[in-house]
Amino acid sequence: MRNTSNTSQGSIGRICRTAVLCIFMALPGYTQVQYNGYKPVADLPAFRKAFAIESAKVQTISSDFTQEKELTALTEKITSYGKFWFKRSNRVRIDYTKPFVYRMVMNGDKMLVRDEQKENRINVRSNKLFQQVNRIMIDCIQGTILESKDFTTRVFENDKSYLLEMTPVGKGLRDFFQTIVLTVEKKDYSVRSIEMNEPAGDKTVIAFTNKILNAAVADDVFAL
Amino acid sequence: MMCLRSSLLIVCVLLMGCSSAYKGLTPIPVDKACAERMRPRGIATSWYTASIDVVGKHMSGLLLVKEMPDSSRRVVFTNEAGITFLDFEFGASGIFQARQVIKQLKHKAVIETLRKDFALMLGIPFEQSDYQAWSLDNEVFYGVTQKKESAYFITDTECASLRRLELGSRRKRKVTVSTAGTDPRRPEGLTLQHHTFNMVIVLKKLER
């Protein structure tokens, strides 16, 4: 009789544990992505300090980039190419050159967007979403993203790079991004790639190549 | 006298504005062979650059038209940086689903307008074959009626070419879809022009 009771209590316990586990796994945000070849950074405060100091040394960047947009459910991928410039502080220019032509210049609070048809100048202060996107891009490139209140961040590392997984806090950004994953070179703390993961499972990866750090970049490059 | 002329001009303009775009349509027997040959058969999977001008606002991005293995069709609009703005599914059984729409575009009127535009572009109204036919100004209109609107594909009288697609009410032309290129399944470009409000979508095929 006692044995039966113990067995039944054990079964109930197992069922409860399984149920609790299932409930937690079903909660959004519980499941965490693992990154192959990366381990969590042990001393996060030390990393934050080093990241802030080292990335501040990057005054300019000129680079090529390759952007791959993957529509997972549709098994479709589109690759685009272009050139990228950054100048501290708060100046970024992105020129898509193939297979379409598109320019985006961010210069402080001002933004220029030029597509194949039209040119549009935007004061990002007048649009919260533009302001946030502008801020994220600048923060990612100039190494201040860890100070952003828009994201919670997990940091990983391997021999050659750091990986920053950023999860949006506010609903506005969560509508667009599930996570943004930054890969940062250990040798110079420059960004190697930006991966934007959307809630529906699609993703866009921008990989920077032929990077030149701290060469002269004229202010005219960011003219609006 | 001057005043009279001005008044007549205004009356004429008003009358022209009120006249039906389809008033002159003359019913003719359906040329089934022509209708079958010219009927729009959708668009093969392709990427396009998209330029959208709507009531003074301009936006651009990329548009994917995808034919799925289950015969459904998807239309996906993203911005240049890759963020998906909308994802529409036109099911093989005729069921429409807005699978994904960003908050900024999530309005019934916006979704319904774009649904009709893309359905016309994909030739979905013409999948039913009970066409009627009319002639007007050296053109033949093959039309199907759906609720209070009619969708037309319009050919020349010799049935040598498909000129454009239209969506209209009984009186008003609402949307025109015109294509560029020689293969209607693989157009080099498409223009979707609205006539009842200021909106135009221009698509240009991306060569990858």
Interface residues (C-beta under 8 A of the other chain):
Chain A: Q67 K69 L71 L74 E76 I78 T79 S80 Y96 P99 F100 Y102 M104 D115 E116 Q117 K118 N120 L129 D175 F176 M196 E198 A200 D202 T204
Chain B: T45 W47 T49 S51 H58 S60 L62 L64 K66 M68 R74 V76 T78 E80 A81 G82 I83 T84 D87 R99 Q100 I102 K103 Q104 V202 K204 L206 E207 R208
